[in-house]
Amino acid sequence: MTNIIVELSKYLIILLMACYTFSCFSIFTKEYVEDEKHVLIMQNIVMFLMHFLAYMVMYLKMNEPKLMFFYAAQVVYFLAVILLYSLIYPTVSKLIVNNMCMLISIGLIMITRLNYGSAVKQFIFAVLGSVFGLVVPVIIRKMKSLIDWTYIYAGVGLGALTLVAVFAATSGGAKLGFEIAGIGIQPSEFVKILFVFFVASSLKKSTEFKNVVVTTALAAAHVLILVLSTDLGAALIMFVVYLVMLYVATQQPLYAVAGVGAGSFAAVIGYKLFAHIKVRVAAWKDPFATYSDGGYQVAQSLFAIGTGSWFGMGLCQGSPDLIPVAETDFIFSAIAEELGVIFALCLILVCVSCYVMFLNIAMEIRNRFYKLIALGLGTCYIFQVFLTIGGVTRFIPSTGVTLPLVSYGGSSMLSTMIMFGIIQGLYIIREDEEEEIIEKKRERANRNEPRRTAKKKPTQSKPKQQRPSGTEPERPKQKRKKPAFEEVPKQRVR
């Protein structure tokens, strides 16, 4: 009987994930706020059902009572996050909140399957990150002086990266961070956010050639220190983020071409200088030929994805623990093996829907500084997703970065939650901007109203139609505002 339940649940989990993914994009087609709310509520129901099925299967297979207590704690946590965001910030993007909870739940499910102790730590970091995520929107909205701290962002970021490059221990061929009281801290995860603020602040003040040269020099210093620490994933993310922000701010294709050329040249030099990079490139070219010399991880990742096929082996039915560091860098492969390639593709699309909302905010917000921040954080997020999934599927060489909100890692979880909190703060600022515009239009209309009234000729009033007693008047449905990428002006989706 247990085997039948486990097998059926495998398909139900895939079906629920597919329904959730479809709703992430169908919500953009809804015309009315009521319809949008129904989709958001449906997303919550689907997420909790999938979460319940996954932990039920793990309990049946592992027979560990502690899993049920851990599951109950997660349910309380997700309910608290959804309700607190709705109560404290009624105008935030509910779609981003739902996607954030969904990605965290998927990560906790798979990490619990791989290592219960790591899952408990990840859950603690998720709770702590949610506290930051609820506080950050207030800071973003209230502090108007953030644009003035250009060189503070650069100084703190460069200082933190230098400390890592000089004093951190080498792990896996790279200097990533420090370990304090048994907890690893990776400063580059937080420096990425400071880096985006630095670039946005500098380019908002001026896009003249002189300022662009200074900004580029400081940005190159960030990347160079990371390369010397052989933290190639973070270096590549910062490089791409800077190129995108620079091109959007200046609208100069020449800068983008020069940046791509310089990046390509630096990649060749890095390959010649660092043996660590040569090993990863060799493993990318042919992981089976270098199986015992760097290719083992990638080979096991490909075996896992191939074994899982479209529908997966089912939770606790595969062997994802054979993949080295499966709960961190290669968690996507573990998900594909046990939950299937269809589930994994839906996971990618959920990440893409988050990026679409980030871009929507960047396009609609009017303040140039906040616009560049939304663009930079969105690029940082989606490019990290690309690096992680591209590395485990052998599309690109592995860079050792985590899948945001899904992979195990305290620094990654906290920094991503802060990033999502900043985006929610920008969403609220955008709402404030729209309210100001509406208020100005209302005041203008009120000033012009007496003139219009004076020109109007008296007309005979028509008798009012009587409404049957005991019935309420029908209220027209409130139309929701669609996102900026649809061809309608000044519109939004939550």
N, C-alpha and C positions, 0 to 999 in steps of 0.2 A: 504493500500500500504506500509506503514511504517513497519508493522508487517512482510510482505513478505520479504522486504529488510533485516530486522534484522535477520530473520530466514535463508535466503540464505547466508548472510555474515558469519554466524556462521560456516557453512560448508566450505566456501571459506577460512576463516582464518585458519581452521584446515588443509586444503589442502596445503595452502601456507607454513605453518609451517612444514608440512611433507616433502615438496619439499626442503625446506632450510636444514632440518636435514639430508636428504639423500645426499645433495651436500656436507655437512661437511665431510662425509666419502668417497664419490665417488671421491673427489679431490685427494685422495691418490693413486688412480689407474691411474691417467692421466700421460701419458708419455711425453707430450710436454708442454712447457711453454705457448704456445698459447691456448691450451685446458684448462690449469689451469686458465688462465686469464678469459676465457669465463665463467667458473664456478663461479669465484669470482664476476664478473659483474652480473651474474644471481642472486647471493645471495643478492646483493645490491637492485636489482629490486624487488625481492620477499619481502625483509624486508620493503621497502617503500610502497609496495602495501598493505601488512598486516597492517602496521601502519596507512595508510589512511583509510582502511576499519573499523578498530577499532574505530578511532575517529569519523568517519562518523556515526557509529551506536550510539556512546555515544551522539553525537550532536542531532541526531533524537529523542533519548529517553529523554534526559535532556533539550533540547532546550535552551542551554546556549551558546550565541555567544562567550564568552570568551574562550570556548574550541577550536574554530577555530584559534584564535590568538595563543593559547598555542601550538596547533598542528603545526602551521607555524614556530614558534620559534624552535620546536624540529627538524623539517625538515632541517632548516638552520644549526642547531647544528650538526646533523648527517653528512650532506654533508661536513661541515667544518672539522670534525674529519677525515673522510675518505680521503679527498683531502690533508689535512695538513700532515697526515702520509705518503701519497704517494709522496708528494713533498719534505718533510724534510728528510724522511728516506725511500728511494726507495727500500732498501733491507730488510725491516721488514717483519714479517709474516702477510700477508694480511688476512689470515684466522682468526687469533687471533683478528685483528682489526674488522672484520665483526662480529665475535661472540660477542665481547664486545659490539658493537652497538646494536646487536640484543637483548642481554640480558637486556641492559638498556632500550630499547624501550618497551619490554614486561613489565618490572617493572613499567615504567611510565604509560603505559596503565592501568594496574590494580590499581595502587595507585591513578590515576585520577578518576577511577571508584569509589574507596572507599572514598577518601578525597582529594578534589581539592587543598586545601591549602598545604597539605603534598606533593602533586605531584610537586607543584611549588618550594618548598624548595628542594626536591630531584633533580629537574632539575638544580637548582643553584649549588648544590653540584657536579652534573655530569659535568657541565661546568668547575668548579674549578678543579675537579679531572682530566679532560682532559688536562688542562694546566700543571699539575704535570706530567701526563703521557707522554706529549711531551718533557718535560725537562729532566726527569729521564734517558732516554736512553743515552743522551750525558754525564751525570755524570758517569753512569756505564762504558761507553766506555773510557772516558778520565782519570778518577781517578784510578790510579794503586795502590794506597796505602790503598784501602779499606780492604785488607787482614790484615793489621797491627793494626787495631782498635779493636782487640778481646775484651779486657776488657772494652773499652768504650761502645761497644754495650751492654755488660752485665750490666755495671754500670747504664747507662741511663734507660735500661729496668727495672731493679730492683727498681730504684728510683721512676719511674713513677708508677709502680704497688704498691709500698709501700705507696705513697701519696694517691692513691685511697683507699687502705685498711684502712688507718688511718682517712682520712678526708672526704671521699665521703659519701653521704647519701644513705641509703638502699632503693632500689626500686624493688618491686617484689621479695623480699627475698634475693637480692644480691646487693653488692656494685659494680657498673659498671663504673661510671665516674662522671664528674662534669657538671653543667649547667652554661654557661656563656652567658649573654645577650639573654636568651631564647633558646640558641643552646646547645644541649647536646654533650659533648665530651667524648668518650670512649677510654682511652689510650691503653687498651689491644689490640685494633685492630691494632695499629701501633707498639706495642711492639712485636707482632708476627713476623713482618718483621725484627726487630732488633734481635730477638731471632734466626731466621734462619741465619742471617749474623754472629752472635756470634758463633753458633755451627759450621758453615762451616769454619770460620776462624780458630777456635781452632783445629778442626780435620784435617784441611789441614796442619797445622804446625807439628802435631805429633799425631800418633795413639798408642803411647806407653801407657802402663797401667796407669802410673802415671798421664799423661795428660788426659786420659779418666776419671779417678776418679775425677779430678778437674772440668772438663767440666760437668760431671754428677751432681756433687754437686751444681754447679751454675744453671744448668738446673732445678734441683729439687727445688731450691730456688724460681725460677719463678713460678713453678707449685704450690708449697706450699702456696705462697702469694695469688695466684688466688683462691685456695681452701678455704683459710681463708676468702676471700672476697665473697665466695660462687659463684664465676663466673666459674661455672663448665664447660661450653662449651669451653671457652678459655683455661682452664687448661687441658682439655682432648685433645684439638687440639695440644697444645705445647708438651704434653707427647708423642703423637703418632708421631709427626714430628721428635722429638728427637730420638725416637727408630728407625725410618726408616733411618734417616741420619747416626746414629751411626752404624747400621748394614751395610749399603752400604760402609761407610768409612773404617770400620775395617774388614768386611767379617767374623765376629765372631758370629756364631749362639748362643753361650753361652750368649753374651750380650743381645741379643733379648729375649731369654728365661727368663733371670733374670729380664729384664725390664717388661715383661708381668706379671711375678709373683709378682713383687713389685707393679705394677699398680693394679692388682687384690686385693692384700692385702690392699692397700690404699683405694680402692673403698669400701671395707667392713667396714673399719674404718670410712670413711666419712659417710656411711649410718647410722652407730651407733651414730655418734656425731651430725649430722645436721638434724634437723626436716624438713628443706626445701627439702633435698634430699628424705626423707621418703615420703613426700607428692607427689613428682614427680614419684617415683617408684610405689606408690599405684595407682596413676592415670594411669600409664602405664599398670599395671596388669589388672585393670578393671575400665576404666573411667566412666562407667555407675553406678557402685556401689558407686563410690566416686563423683557422679555428682555435688553435692553441696559442696564438700570439696576438690577442686583441680582438679577434673576430668572434669569440665565443658568445658575447652578449647579443650582438646583432643576429647571429645565427639562431640562437635560442628564441629570440624575438620573432623571427620569421617562421620558425617551427610552430610557435604558439599561435600565431595568427592563422597559419595554414591549417593547423589542427582544429581550431575553433570553427572555421568555415563560416557560413552565413548565420547559423542559428546557435553556435557555441556548444560547448560540452555540458554546460549547466554549472551552477555554483557548486563548488567542492567536488567537481567531477574531472577537472583537468589537472595540469601540473604547472601552474604559473610560478610556483616557488623555485623551479629550476632556472628561471631567468634571473641573473644577477641584478640586485637592487630593483626588483620588480615593483616595490611599493613607491619608488621615487621616480627615477628617470624612465623606467619601462612599464609604467602602470597601464598605459594604453594597450600594450601587447597582452597583459594579463586580462584586461577587460575583454579584448577581442577573442581570447581563447575560451573563456568561460561563459560570456554573455553573447558572443557572436559578432560578426562583422557588421550586421545590420544595426545592432545596438551601438557599436563603435562609430558607425557613420552618423547615426542620430546624435551621438555625443558631440561630434564635430559640428553638426548643424546648430546645436544649442549654443556652442561657443560663437559661431558665426552670427547668430541672432543677437548675442550680447554686443558684438562688434557693430552690427547694424544700428543698434540703439546709441552706441557711443558716437558713431558718425552722424546720426540724426541730431544729437545734441550739439555736436561741433558745427553743423551746418546752420542751425537755427539760432544759436546764441549770438548776440550782437557784440558783446565785449570781446575785442580781439585777443586779449590775454587769456580769457577763459576758453575762447574758441581753440586756441593753439594747445592749451592744456588737454582739452577733451580729445583733440586729434592725436596728441602725443601719447596719452595714456591708452587710447584705443589701439594705436599702432603697436605699442609695447605689448599689450595683451594678446592681440591676434598673432603677432609675429612669434611670440613665445609659444603659443599653441602650435604654430606651423613648425617651429624648430623641434619641438618635442615629438610630434607625430611623424614629421619627416625623417627624424633620426631613427625611430624604432621601426619604420617601414622601409628603410634603406633608400629613401628618396633623396636624402642629403646625408652627409657625414653626421654622426652623433655629436651633439654639442653639450650634453649633460645638463640640460635645463629641465625643470619640472613642468608638469601640466597644471596650470593655475587652478586652485581650489580642489583638484582631484588627487594629485600626487601627495605623498607624505612629505612634510617639511614645514616646520614652524615658521621660519622666516618667510617662506613663499606664501603660506596661508595669511599671515598678518599683513604682508605688503599688498597682496591682492585684495584683501578686505578693505584696507585703507584706500586703495585705488578705486574700488567700487563705491566707497563712501564719498570720495571726491567727486566722482561722476554724479552721484545723487545730489550732492551740493550744487553742482553746475546745473542740474536739471531744475532744481528749485529756483536758482537765479534766473534761468530762462523763463520760468513761470512768472516770476516777479516782473521781468521785462515786459511780458505780454500784458500783465495786469496794468502796468503803467501806461502802455499804449492804449488799452481799452478805456482807461480813466481819462486820458487826454482827449480821446474822441468823444467821450460822453460830455466832458466840459465844453468842448467846441460846439457840440450839438445843442447844449443848453443855452449857450450864448446866442446862437442863431435862431433859436425857437421863437422868441418874441416877434422877429421880423417876418418869419413864415406865417405865424398866426395872424398878424395884421393884414397880410395880403389875401388870406383865405376869405371866400365869400360864405355867408351863412347858408347852410344846407339843412334840408328837412331831415330830422333824425328818423330812422326806420324803427318800427316797433321791435323790441327785443323778443326773440323766440323763447318761449317758456320751456324750462327743463323739467321733466317729470320729477316729482318730489321724491326724496330719498335716494337720488343718484348723484354721484360726484362728477364734476366736469372733467372731460378727458384732457389730460395734459400732453402736449406734444413731446415726442421723444427728443432728448438732448443729443445733438450731433457731436461726435467726438472729433477732435482735430487729428488729421492724418499726419504721418511723418513727412519730413521735408523732401525725401527722395520721391514722393508721389507728386504729381503735377498739380498741386494746389498750394496757395500761399499761406504762410504763417500757421502751420498746423503741427499737431503733436500726437504722440501715442504714449500711453503710460504702461 
